[in-house]
Amino acid sequence: MSTEASALASKEFEPPVEPISKVGVIGGGTMGSGIAEVCARVGLDTVVVEVDDDAVEAARKTIENSLKKAVSRNKLPAATRDLAMSCVSFSTDMGDLADCDLAIEAVIESLEEKLSVFRAMDKVLAPNAILATNTSSIPVITLGSVTSRSDMVLGMHFFNPAPVQPLVELVRSLNTTSDTMERVDRFAVEVLGKRVIRCRDRAGFVVNRLLIPYLLDAIRMFDEGKVSAADIDSGMMYGCGHPMGPLTLCDLIGLDTVEAVADVLYEEFKGSHNAPPPLLRRMVAAGHLGRKTGRGFYEYD
Ligand code: 3HC
């Protein structure tokens, strides 16, 4: 057989890549609703599962507002906004994930919460469905190990705001197969239009391991009281071309999330640069979590 013929023949016998046509997102907070929006914008059947009707309403509003903003900024045709809203559905019943090909967990950064979601997803989803976590810091293997399919569990870490930031970190645990990685890599790039980097299953992956110490340093500098929040932020925006300064970014991410990721980084790698500073601890204790509570380093309406 000629080289060309054998290449064609081997292509014929290549197992077809199983398409991902229905996606479940568990948790409709900032990240979960952003991820659901990304999927619905490309016409995928997308179901968001939340704990109660109020949380469902909040998730629906977040998606609607983001799509509205995208249309008003001429980033999205109105027809795509309508398509997205028609593709996304909401539920308080995990059972509605049964026919999903991929489920992405995006609940709060609490090990207990995430473990219980993974146990539930494993029971409900078909055996060939992939389970992903949007965790910023919890080991993927820890979540995979409470399921019957840790070979089909991986990290799919989106960035805030998910409809705007192109990156997805794909995190492979010691048990994740290459087939699972390949299937999700192709899905993220070819279907969602994202840019992918592959990471080891280590706290903070690539981006947070670099970003969080920088944010913590900005909080320490602010706490020393010699430079204002606005000047720290302006420094990095106008000196380094960042779209927003570190304290504004902390408010966007949520100070509770910054603290949770820092705790995990410190536990895994130690190093004073990973240790959450006292001011961050106090602000979280006070409920000043940033944009989502209306107050962080700045105030919001
Ligand atoms: N859909 C589409 N486009 C949108 C949009 C939406 N929902 N919201 C905003 N945009 C576009 C705007 O049209 C604008 O585009 P342009 O520059 O081409 O005109 C751009 O985004 C900026 O918009 P605004 O000026 O209105 O500013 P916003 O406050 O709305 O948003 C930002 C700005 C997109 C958040 C930008 O400041 C940014 O990229 N900041 C950095 C965010 C970042 O670093 N995220 C990563 C956080 S780390 C993380 O998530 C990991 C976690 O594990 C901790």
Boltz pocket constraint, residues with backbone or C-beta under 6 A from the ligand:
constraints:
  - pocket:
      binder: B
      contacts: [[A, 65], [A, 66], [A, 67], [A, 69], [A, 70], [A, 73], [A, 75], [A, 134], [A, 135], [A, 136], [A, 158], [A, 159], [A, 160], [A, 161], [A, 163], [A, 164], [A, 165], [A, 208], [A, 211], [A, 243], [A, 244], [A, 249], [A, 253], [A, 257], [A, 261]]
      max_distance: 6.0
